Amino acid sequence: MSFVLDQVRQIDGQLDRLHWARPSSTPSSSALSSGSNGAPSGDELLEASLDIPRLVDLQTAIKSLSTASSRNTPLSAEVIQSALRYARLPDISQSSSAQGQTKNSAAGEQDLEWLLVSKATAQTYGLIINVLLEQTLPLGSDIWYWDEVLGSSFYLGIYSVQTAPFRFWQWSKSIFFDARQRLQVTETTRSEDESEARSISQNWTRFYGLVKESIRDRSLANVQSRVTTPLMLYRSEVRSKQQRLKRLREMSACGLGVLVDEGMNLEVDEVGVSRAKGDKNEWKTVVLKSVSLMETVLRNLTVLDLGIHDFEDTVFMSVEDDTELTHANAPNDDPHRRLAVMVDRLSLILQTHLPNHIISSNQIAEKYGRPARIVRYWLPAAALLLSSATLLRILVKRKAQLLTWVCDLGTTTMDFWYNWVVGPIRKIIGTIRHDRDSEITIMSKESLEGDRASLERMVVDFAKDNPTTTSGAPMDEAETASIRAKVREGDLTPVLRAYEKDLRRPFVGTIRGELIRALLIQIHKTKVDVEVAVGGIDALLKSQELAFGFLGLTPGVLVCLGLFRWLGGVFGGRESKTERNRRGQRTRLLRNIDRILSASAHSNNGMLSYKDHGMLLCEVHVLRQSVRRTMSGEIYTEFLEEINELVDLRTGVERQIRVVDRMRWAYSQWMR
């Protein structure tokens, strides 16, 4: 919702309070809807002379123009005109006959007619303000575009290339028309026989000579412009366009400020009593004055030769000299005639003045604004068109390679997805569920137990065959169990004693076989030690199996995240970039608002001028639309309170500056 709708709803509420504050002279809704089946009462006999269908039509038209229903945009001109036509209000040609029927018509019907026309005026007022806003805001981007062009010689050169075909067309057209005019003048001085005697080739030769003369004359006429460089000429042209756009923006802002400050100032309190002194029907004069003000503003807004002060003087003098306002203040003024004049002038505004203003404003913006897209991009479009045959030929020749690349890309993508993303995820799920297929195992537990039991048997058999390595007597069960326990702990004392003894006589030990046997047992012991170490590593891996699973998933996840983030930055990252741009825009809007208020702080007796107020309204409107979707309901309501205080002209510039400072620190979260 914009401040335009707030303004219209405020005026609509004031009109409703004015209507209901008057003594009730309108028939009740029960009387409007009841039939005539029963015996009429006293009120019904009193209301029998009223045109009940006419009153129903008036109330229907009033409801269609009311802002009670939730609308996010102002009513269109067609809706307002259809409501006026539906009410069948009298025009100026019918005002004399309506004057004769005034005595017989009810005061309630007149009140409803005035209420309808006033609501239509309020809606037209909001429509015009909305049109001025929509036309003023885009001018800033065009002015900024010309600033960019003026700030760089490179951009100025690009502009000259972009507009070269248009310049050549204008130059050729002027040369052609000038040569044709010269040819016509030459033909009129010759006799008919001489004209018929000339052949077509001679006429074309003569025309070609006139074209060269026209080019030579224009070259001599433009010899002064050759003193300056082409870039200086283009810079002067761009600066001239920028100045015209600035003038149009200032005029539109001034018209907006005049309408907001001076239009539809009913000054009605909460109980429907006008704060203005004088006649109770003074609000009708205010409505009629607002109609005249809107009409005058629309007629003079696109006259760029007028200055700001001349525009303001012209508007206010036209309103003061309005004959209809003079008749309205006369004691013998006919209310029906005044109403008919308002209806006709509203229809003229909606059907003629407003469309003409929109057309002329768009023409000025199109003439002095940034060039059209076809002008800005004709050169790359022409280059692409000329090289399209070569590009197509390259694509056709490499069609098989391109298809192979696409297929390989798809296959690689699918393999990567299943092998590096889906596969590790399945293994992690299996690890969590203790699935045997997903366990990390270097060696089986049964292999270690078998090798250890074999080592125990080897050592026990070696000790039995060599009792001298132990106590010297045959071993009993206790000694066997003791040797087995020591072997489990890694103690091979019987084998090492025999090994040390045989090393003294290695040849004899080798012949007997005990030395080799001791060596083989130690080798087997080494195998068992290796298996024990591997078993420890296996246990460590099993304890960290889930961590290794996530570690195996990490490369695929990182690649996918990087790819998705890149794609999001290409396709979906515009939203975050847009939000950053919006925050920067809000900061610039606060800066522009501060500049407008600071420039007016020491002028106009501490009050904003109409132009500055219009510029302030434009900046505030954009700021309000920018933060509407980012703030919550309660915060946005508080923000609207600050906005309403900011645009209130009666508070003074100093207080408005303090409001801007408060908004800067209170809503810094949404502004930076």
C-alpha positions in Angstrom: 0.0 0.0 0.0 1.4 3.5 -0.9 0.8 6.8 0.6 -1.6 7.6 -2.3 -4.1 5.0 -1.0 -3.6 6.4 2.5 -4.3 9.9 1.3 -7.4 8.8 -0.6 -8.7 6.7 2.3 -8.2 9.7 4.6 -10.2 11.9 2.3 -12.9 9.3 1.9 -13.2 8.9 5.6 -13.6 12.7 6.0 -16.3 12.8 3.4 -18.1 10.0 5.2 -17.9 11.8 8.5 -19.2 15.0 6.9 -22.1 13.1 5.4 -23.1 11.4 8.6 -22.6 14.5 10.7 -25.4 16.3 8.8 -29.0 15.9 9.9 -30.4 12.6 8.5 -32.5 13.4 5.4 -31.9 10.2 3.5 -34.4 7.4 3.8 -33.5 4.4 5.8 -32.3 1.2 4.2 -35.5 -0.5 5.4 -37.5 2.0 3.5 -35.4 1.5 0.4 -35.8 -2.2 0.5 -39.4 -2.6 1.8 -42.2 -3.1 -0.6 -45.7 -1.6 -0.5 -47.7 -4.7 0.5 -48.8 -3.4 4.0 -50.3 -0.1 5.0 -47.9 2.8 4.8 -46.7 4.4 7.9 -46.1 8.1 8.4 -42.5 7.9 7.5 -43.3 5.9 4.4 -45.9 8.5 3.4 -43.3 11.2 3.8 -40.9 9.2 1.7 -43.5 8.3 -0.9 -42.5 11.3 -3.0 -38.8 10.2 -3.1 -37.4 8.3 -6.1 -36.4 5.2 -4.3 -34.6 3.5 -7.3 -32.7 6.7 -7.9 -31.5 6.6 -4.3 -30.5 3.0 -4.5 -28.5 3.7 -7.7 -26.7 6.6 -5.9 -25.8 4.4 -2.9 -24.5 1.6 -5.2 -22.4 4.1 -7.1 -21.1 5.5 -3.8 -20.1 2.1 -2.6 -18.3 1.4 -5.8 -16.2 4.5 -5.2 -15.6 3.9 -1.5 -12.2 2.8 -0.2 -13.7 0.5 2.5 -13.0 -2.6 0.5 -9.3 -3.6 0.5 -7.6 -2.4 -2.7 -3.9 -2.2 -3.3 -4.2 0.2 -6.3 -6.2 3.3 -6.9 -9.4 3.1 -9.0 -8.9 3.4 -12.7 -10.5 6.2 -14.8 -12.9 3.8 -16.4 -14.3 2.7 -13.0 -14.8 6.3 -11.9 -16.5 7.3 -15.2 -18.7 4.2 -15.1 -19.8 5.0 -11.5 -20.7 8.6 -12.6 -22.6 7.3 -15.6 -24.4 4.7 -13.5 -25.6 7.4 -11.1 -27.2 9.4 -14.0 -26.1 12.7 -12.7 -27.3 15.8 -14.6 -25.0 17.7 -16.8 -24.9 21.4 -17.6 -27.5 21.1 -20.3 -29.9 19.5 -17.8 -29.1 21.8 -14.9 -32.0 24.2 -15.8 -34.6 21.5 -15.7 -33.0 20.1 -12.5 -33.4 23.6 -11.1 -37.1 23.5 -11.7 -37.3 20.2 -9.9 -35.3 21.3 -6.9 -38.3 22.1 -4.8 -39.8 18.7 -5.4 -36.5 16.7 -4.8 -35.4 15.7 -1.4 -32.4 17.1 0.4 -31.1 13.5 1.0 -30.8 12.9 -2.8 -28.8 16.1 -3.1 -26.5 15.0 -0.3 -26.0 11.6 -1.9 -25.2 13.3 -5.2 -22.6 15.6 -3.6 -21.1 12.7 -1.7 -20.8 10.7 -4.9 -19.2 13.5 -6.8 -16.9 14.2 -3.9 -15.8 10.6 -3.7 -15.2 10.5 -7.5 -13.1 13.7 -7.0 -11.1 12.0 -4.3 -10.5 8.9 -6.5 -9.5 11.1 -9.4 -7.2 13.0 -7.1 -5.5 9.8 -6.0 -5.3 8.6 -9.6 -3.6 11.8 -10.7 -1.1 11.6 -7.8 -0.4 8.0 -8.6 0.2 8.9 -12.3 2.6 11.7 -11.3 4.5 9.3 -9.1 4.8 6.6 -11.7 6.0 9.1 -14.3 8.5 10.9 -12.0 10.2 7.9 -10.4 11.7 6.4 -13.7 13.1 9.8 -14.7 15.8 9.4 -12.0 17.2 6.3 -13.6 17.4 8.1 -17.0 19.1 11.0 -15.5 21.6 8.7 -13.8 22.2 7.0 -17.2 23.1 10.3 -18.8 25.4 11.0 -15.8 27.2 7.7 -16.6 27.5 8.7 -20.3 28.8 12.2 -19.4 31.3 10.8 -16.9 33.3 8.7 -19.4 34.6 9.4 -22.9 34.3 5.7 -23.6 30.6 5.7 -22.9 30.2 8.8 -24.9 31.9 7.2 -27.8 29.6 4.2 -27.5 26.6 6.5 -27.4 27.8 8.1 -30.7 28.1 4.7 -32.3 24.7 3.7 -31.0 23.0 6.8 -32.4 25.0 6.9 -35.7 22.3 5.2 -37.8 19.6 7.5 -36.5 21.8 10.6 -37.2 22.6 9.3 -40.7 18.9 8.8 -41.3 18.0 12.2 -40.1 20.7 13.8 -42.2 19.8 11.8 -45.3 16.1 12.7 -44.9 16.9 16.4 -44.5 19.2 16.3 -47.6 16.5 14.5 -49.6 13.7 16.9 -48.8 15.9 19.9 -49.4 17.0 18.6 -52.8 13.4 17.8 -53.7 12.3 21.3 -52.7 15.0 22.8 -54.8 14.0 20.6 -57.8 10.4 21.7 -57.4 11.5 25.3 -57.4 13.6 24.7 -60.5 10.8 23.0 -62.3 8.3 25.8 -61.6 10.7 28.3 -63.4 10.9 26.2 -66.5 8.4 26.0 -69.3 6.3 22.8 -69.9 8.1 22.1 -73.2 11.5 22.2 -71.5 10.3 19.9 -68.8 8.9 17.3 -71.2 12.1 17.4 -73.3 14.2 16.3 -70.4 14.6 12.5 -70.1 14.5 10.5 -66.9 18.3 10.2 -66.8 18.7 14.0 -67.1 16.1 14.5 -64.3 18.0 12.1 -62.1 21.3 13.8 -63.0 19.8 17.2 -62.1 18.4 15.8 -58.8 21.8 14.3 -58.0 23.5 17.6 -58.6 21.0 19.3 -56.3 21.7 16.7 -53.6 25.4 17.6 -53.9 24.6 21.3 -53.7 22.5 20.7 -50.6 25.3 18.7 -48.9 27.9 21.4 -49.8 25.6 24.2 -48.4 25.1 22.3 -45.2 28.8 21.7 -44.9 29.4 25.4 -45.2 26.7 26.1 -42.7 28.2 23.7 -40.2 31.8 24.9 -40.6 31.6 26.6 -37.2 30.7 23.3 -35.5 33.9 21.7 -36.9 36.0 23.8 -34.5 34.8 21.5 -31.7 35.4 17.8 -31.6 32.6 15.3 -32.2 32.7 14.2 -28.6 32.1 17.7 -27.4 29.0 17.9 -29.7 27.7 14.7 -28.3 28.4 15.8 -24.7 26.4 19.0 -25.3 23.6 16.9 -26.8 23.6 14.5 -23.8 23.7 17.4 -21.3 20.8 19.1 -23.0 18.7 15.9 -22.8 19.6 15.5 -19.2 18.6 19.1 -18.4 15.2 18.6 -20.1 14.7 15.4 -18.0 15.6 17.3 -14.8 13.2 20.0 -15.7 10.4 17.5 -16.3 11.1 15.8 -13.0 11.1 19.1 -11.2 7.8 20.1 -12.8 6.2 16.8 -12.0 7.5 17.0 -8.4 6.2 20.6 -8.1 2.8 19.5 -9.4 2.7 16.6 -7.0 3.6 18.9 -4.1 0.9 21.4 -5.1 -1.8 18.7 -5.3 -0.8 17.1 -2.0 -0.5 20.4 -0.1 -3.4 22.3 -1.6 -5.9 19.7 -3.0 -8.8 18.2 -1.0 -7.9 19.9 2.3 -11.3 19.3 4.0 -10.0 19.8 7.5 -12.5 17.6 9.2 -12.1 16.2 12.7 -13.0 12.8 14.0 -16.7 13.6 14.6 -17.2 15.1 11.2 -17.1 18.8 12.1 -15.1 21.0 9.8 -12.3 23.0 11.5 -12.7 25.7 8.9 -14.7 28.7 9.9 -17.6 29.9 7.7 -20.4 28.1 5.9 -21.2 24.5 6.6 -21.0 23.8 2.9 -17.5 25.2 2.6 -16.2 21.7 1.9 -18.1 21.7 -1.4 -16.1 24.7 -2.5 -12.9 22.9 -1.4 -13.9 20.0 -3.6 -14.7 22.3 -6.6 -11.4 24.1 -6.0 -9.5 20.8 -6.0 -11.1 19.9 -9.4 -10.0 23.2 -10.8 -6.5 22.6 -9.3 -6.2 19.2 -10.9 -7.3 20.4 -14.2 -4.9 23.4 -14.2 -1.9 21.2 -13.1 -2.5 18.7 -15.8 -2.7 21.4 -18.5 0.6 23.1 -17.5 2.7 20.3 -16.2 4.5 19.3 -19.4 5.2 22.9 -20.5 8.9 22.7 -19.9 9.6 26.3 -21.0 7.9 27.5 -17.7 10.1 27.7 -14.6 9.0 26.3 -11.3 7.9 29.7 -10.0 6.1 30.5 -13.2 4.3 27.2 -13.0 3.2 27.8 -9.5 2.0 31.3 -10.3 0.2 30.1 -13.4 -1.6 27.3 -11.4 -2.7 29.5 -8.5 -3.7 32.4 -10.7 -5.8 30.1 -12.9 -7.5 28.6 -9.9 -8.2 32.1 -8.4 -9.6 33.4 -11.7 -11.8 30.3 -12.2 -15.3 31.6 -12.9 -17.0 28.5 -11.5 -15.4 29.1 -8.1 -16.6 32.7 -8.3 -20.2 31.5 -9.0 -19.8 28.9 -6.2 -19.2 31.7 -3.7 -22.1 33.7 -4.9 -25.2 33.8 -2.6 -27.6 32.9 -5.5 -25.6 30.0 -6.7 -27.5 27.0 -7.9 -26.2 23.7 -6.3 -27.5 21.7 -9.2 -25.5 23.8 -11.6 -22.4 23.5 -9.5 -22.8 19.8 -9.3 -23.3 19.5 -13.1 -20.2 21.6 -13.6 -18.1 19.4 -11.4 -19.3 16.2 -13.2 -18.5 17.7 -16.6 -15.1 18.9 -15.4 -14.3 15.5 -13.8 -15.3 13.8 -17.0 -13.1 16.2 -19.0 -10.1 15.5 -16.7 -10.6 11.7 -16.9 -11.3 11.6 -20.7 -9.0 14.4 -22.0 -6.6 16.1 -19.7 -5.2 13.0 -17.9 -4.7 10.9 -21.1 -3.2 13.9 -22.9 -0.8 14.5 -20.0 0.3 10.9 -20.0 0.9 10.9 -23.7 2.9 14.1 -23.7 4.9 13.1 -20.6 5.7 9.8 -22.2 6.7 11.5 -25.4 9.1 13.8 -23.5 10.6 11.0 -21.5 11.0 8.9 -24.7 12.6 11.8 -26.6 15.0 12.9 -23.9 15.4 9.6 -22.0 17.9 6.8 -22.5 17.8 5.4 -26.1 15.6 2.5 -26.9 16.9 -1.1 -26.7 17.1 -1.4 -30.5 19.3 1.7 -30.6 21.6 0.6 -27.7 22.0 -3.0 -28.9 21.8 -2.8 -32.7 25.6 -3.2 -33.1 26.0 -6.5 -31.2 22.7 -7.7 -32.7 24.0 -7.0 -36.2 27.3 -8.7 -35.5 25.5 -11.7 -34.2 23.3 -11.8 -37.3 26.2 -11.5 -39.7 28.2 -14.2 -37.9 25.2 -16.5 -37.4 26.0 -18.4 -40.7 29.5 -19.1 -39.5 28.4 -20.2 -36.1 25.8 -22.5 -37.6 28.3 -24.0 -39.9 30.7 -24.7 -37.0 27.9 -26.3 -35.0 26.9 -28.6 -37.9 30.5 -29.7 -38.5 31.1 -30.5 -34.8 27.7 -32.0 -34.2 29.0 -35.5 -33.4 31.7 -34.2 -31.0 29.1 -32.0 -29.3 26.8 -34.9 -28.8 29.7 -37.1 -27.5 30.6 -34.3 -25.0 27.1 -34.0 -23.8 26.7 -37.8 -23.4 30.1 -38.1 -21.6 29.1 -35.2 -19.3 25.9 -36.9 -18.4 27.6 -40.3 -17.8 30.3 -38.7 -15.7 27.8 -36.8 -13.7 25.7 -39.9 -13.0 28.8 -42.0 -12.1 30.0 -39.3 -9.7 26.6 -39.1 -8.1 26.2 -42.8 -7.5 29.9 -43.6 -6.6 30.8 -40.6 -4.5 27.5 -39.5 -3.0 24.9 -42.3 -3.0 27.4 -45.1 -2.3 29.1 -43.5 0.8 25.7 -42.5 2.1 24.5 -46.2 1.9 27.7 -47.3 3.7 27.1 -44.8 6.5 23.6 -46.0 6.9 24.9 -49.6 7.0 27.4 -48.7 9.6 24.8 -47.1 11.8 22.7 -50.3 11.4 25.8 -52.6 12.1 25.5 -54.2 8.7 28.2 -56.8 8.2 28.7 -55.8 4.6 29.6 -52.3 5.6 32.2 -53.2 8.3 35.8 -52.1 7.8 38.0 -55.3 8.4 41.7 -55.8 7.6 41.8 -59.4 8.8 39.4 -61.9 10.4 39.4 -62.7 14.1 39.5 -66.4 13.5 42.8 -66.2 11.6 44.5 -64.6 14.6 43.1 -67.2 17.0 44.2 -70.1 14.8 47.8 -68.8 14.4 48.1 -68.1 18.2 46.9 -71.7 19.0 49.3 -73.1 16.5 52.2 -71.1 18.2 51.2 -72.5 21.6 51.3 -76.0 20.3 54.7 -75.5 18.6 56.2 -74.1 21.8 54.7 -76.9 24.0 55.9 -79.6 21.7 59.3 -78.1 21.5 59.5 -77.9 25.3 58.4 -81.6 25.6 61.0 -82.6 23.1 63.7 -80.6 24.9 63.1 -80.9 28.6 66.4 -79.4 29.4 65.1 -76.0 28.4 62.7 -76.2 31.3 63.2 -78.1 34.5 64.9 -81.1 33.0 62.1 -83.5 34.0 59.0 -84.5 32.0 56.4 -81.8 32.1 53.1 -82.2 33.8 49.9 -80.5 33.1 50.7 -77.5 35.3 53.9 -76.7 33.5 52.1 -77.1 30.1 49.4 -74.7 31.2 52.1 -72.3 32.4 54.0 -72.4 29.1 50.7 -71.8 27.2 49.9 -68.8 29.3 53.4 -67.3 28.8 53.1 -67.9 25.0 49.8 -65.9 25.0 51.8 -63.1 26.6 54.6 -63.4 24.1 57.1 -65.3 26.2 59.1 -68.0 24.3 61.7 -68.8 26.9 62.1 -72.5 26.2 62.6 -71.9 22.5 65.0 -69.1 23.1 67.1 -71.2 25.5 67.4 -74.0 22.9 68.2 -71.4 20.3 71.0 -69.8 22.4 72.4 -73.3 23.1 72.4 -74.4 19.5 74.0 -71.1 18.4 77.2 -72.3 20.2 77.4 -75.2 17.8 75.3 -74.2 14.8 76.4 -77.0 12.6 75.4 -79.7 15.1 72.1 -77.9 15.8 71.4 -77.7 12.1 72.1 -81.4 11.7 69.9 -82.3 14.6 67.2 -79.9 13.3 66.6 -78.1 16.6 68.1 -74.8 15.4 66.0 -74.7 12.3 62.9 -75.6 14.4 63.6 -72.8 16.8 64.0 -70.3 13.9 60.7 -71.4 12.3 58.9 -71.0 15.7 60.3 -67.5 16.0 59.2 -66.7 12.5 55.7 -67.9 13.3 55.9 -65.8 16.5 56.7 -62.8 14.3 53.6 -63.6 12.2 51.4 -63.7 15.3 52.8 -60.4 16.5 52.1 -58.8 13.2 48.5 -60.2 13.3 48.1 -58.8 16.8 49.2 -55.4 15.7 46.9 -55.6 12.6 44.1 -56.6 14.9 44.7 -53.5 17.0 44.5 -51.4 13.9 41.4 -53.2 12.9 39.8 -52.5 16.3 40.8 -48.8 15.9 39.2 -48.7 12.5 36.0 -50.3 13.7 35.8 -47.8 16.5 36.1 -44.9 14.0 34.1 -46.6 11.3 31.3 -43.9 11.2 33.9 -41.1 11.0 35.7 -42.8 8.1 32.3 -43.1 6.4 31.6 -39.4 6.6 35.2 -38.8 5.5 34.6 -40.8 2.4 31.4 -38.8 1.8 33.1 -35.4 2.2 34.6 -35.1 -1.3 31.3 -35.8 -3.0 29.4 -33.4 -0.7 32.0 -30.6 -1.2 31.8 -31.0 -5.0 28.0 -31.0 -4.9 27.8 -28.0 -2.6 30.3 -26.0 -4.7 28.3 -26.9 -7.9 25.0 -26.1 -6.3 26.3 -22.8 -4.9 27.6 -21.9 -8.3 24.3 -22.7 -10.0 22.5 -20.9 -7.3 24.7 -17.8 -7.9 24.0 -18.0 -11.6 20.3 -18.7 -11.5 19.0 -18.2 -8.0 21.5 -15.8 -6.5 19.6 -12.8 -7.9 17.4 -12.7 -4.9 20.2 -12.2 -2.4 21.9 -9.8 -4.8 18.6 -8.0 -5.2 18.2 -7.7 -1.4 21.7 -6.2 -1.1 20.8 -3.8 -3.9 17.6 -2.9 -2.0 19.5 -2.2 1.2 21.9 0.0 -0.7 18.9 1.7 -2.4 17.3 2.4 1.0 20.5 4.0 2.3 20.6 6.2 -0.8 17.0 7.1 -0.3 17.6 8.2 3.2 20.6 10.2 1.9 18.4 11.9 -0.7 15.7 12.6 1.8 18.3 14.2 4.1 19.7 16.3 1.3 16.2 17.6 0.4 15.5 18.5 3.9 18.9 20.0 4.5 18.7 22.2 1.4 15.3 23.5 2.5 16.3 24.0 6.2 17.4 27.7 5.7 14.8 28.7 3.1 11.1 29.2 2.8 10.8 30.0 6.5 11.7 26.5 7.6 9.0 24.9 5.3 9.5 22.8 2.2 8.6 24.2 -1.1 6.2 22.5 -3.4 8.9 21.1 -5.5 10.9 19.8 -2.6 7.8 18.3 -1.0 7.1 16.5 -4.2 10.6 15.2 -4.4 10.3 14.1 -0.8 7.1 12.3 -1.5 8.7 10.4 -4.4 11.7 9.3 -2.2 9.4 8.3 0.7 7.1 6.4 -1.7 10.0 4.3 -3.0 11.4 3.8 0.5 8.0 2.6 1.8 7.6 0.2 -1.1 11.1 -1.2 -0.5 10.7 -2.1 3.1 7.1 -3.3 2.9 8.1 -7.0 2.5 11.1 -7.1 4.8 9.5 -5.7 8.0 7.1 -7.6 10.2 3.6 -6.2 10.8 4.2 -4.4 14.1 7.6 -2.9 13.0 6.1 -1.8 9.6 3.2 -0.1 11.4 5.7 1.9 13.5 7.7 2.6 10.4 4.6 4.1 8.8 4.1 6.4 11.8 7.6 7.7 11.1 6.8 8.1 7.4 3.6 10.0 8.1 5.4 12.4 10.4 8.2 12.8 7.8 5.8 13.8 5.0 3.7 16.1 7.2 4.5 19.6 5.9 3.2 21.3 9.0 5.8 19.8 11.3 8.6 21.9 9.8 11.9 21.0 8.3 13.8 20.8 11.6 11.5 18.2 13.0 11.5 16.3 9.7 15.4 16.1 9.9 15.1 14.7 13.4 12.7 12.1 12.1 15.2 11.1 9.4 17.9 10.8 12.1 15.6 8.6 14.2 14.8 6.4 11.3 18.5 6.0 10.5 19.4 4.4 13.8 16.1 2.8 14.7 15.8 0.9 11.4 19.4 0.4 10.6 18.9 -3.3 10.4 16.8 -2.9 7.3 18.7 0.1 5.9 22.2 -1.4 5.8 
